[in-house]
Amino acid sequence: MGDEKKCCGTEASCCGSKKIGGMALKVILGLVFLGLGGLALLNFWADLLVIIKGCIGLFLILAGVITLAIAKE
């Protein structure tokens, strides 16, 4: 019931071109986001390393708490 497709003519001419156009838009948008993400990593690499180094201690504390919780059971 919910899978019904509405089309304005033949499947190949109408719905096929809409699917291809939508897919092409998604691929182009995905490539743009990948490029922007890569540029952001390059431009803010030093800041990213500071954040990662700052999170190491919190990660180890969380791992210790989880280990103690598992050992308690």
C-alpha positions in Angstrom: 0.0 0.0 0.0 2.7 2.5 0.9 5.0 1.3 -1.9 2.8 2.6 -4.7 4.7 4.8 -7.1 3.0 7.8 -8.8 4.4 8.6 -12.2 3.5 11.0 -15.0 3.9 8.6 -17.9 6.1 5.7 -18.7 8.5 4.4 -16.1 11.6 5.0 -18.2 10.9 8.6 -19.2 9.5 10.1 -16.0 10.4 8.2 -12.9 13.8 7.0 -14.2 15.0 10.5 -14.9 13.9 11.7 -11.5 15.7 8.8 -9.8 18.9 9.4 -11.7 18.7 13.2 -11.1 18.1 12.7 -7.4 21.0 10.2 -7.2 23.3 12.5 -9.0 22.5 15.3 -6.7 23.2 13.1 -3.7 26.5 12.0 -5.1 27.6 15.5 -5.9 26.5 16.7 -2.4 28.4 13.8 -0.8 31.6 14.7 -2.8 31.2 18.4 -1.7 30.9 17.4 1.9 33.9 15.0 1.7 36.0 17.8 0.2 34.9 20.3 2.8 35.6 17.8 5.6 39.1 17.2 4.2 39.8 20.9 4.0 38.6 21.3 7.6 40.9 18.5 8.8 43.9 20.1 7.0 43.2 23.6 8.3 42.4 22.6 11.9 44.8 19.7 12.4 46.6 21.2 15.3 43.4 22.0 17.1 42.1 18.5 16.5 45.2 17.0 18.0 44.7 19.1 21.1 41.1 17.9 21.5 42.2 14.2 21.0 45.0 14.6 23.6 42.5 16.3 26.0 40.0 13.4 25.7 42.5 10.6 26.4 42.3 11.1 30.2 38.5 11.1 30.1 38.4 8.0 27.9 40.7 6.1 30.3 38.5 7.1 33.3 35.4 5.9 31.5 37.1 2.7 30.5 38.1 2.1 34.2 34.6 2.8 35.4 33.1 0.4 32.9 35.7 -2.3 33.8 34.9 -2.0 37.5 31.2 -2.2 36.8 31.7 -5.4 34.7 34.0 -6.8 37.4 31.4 -6.1 40.1 28.8 -8.4 38.5 
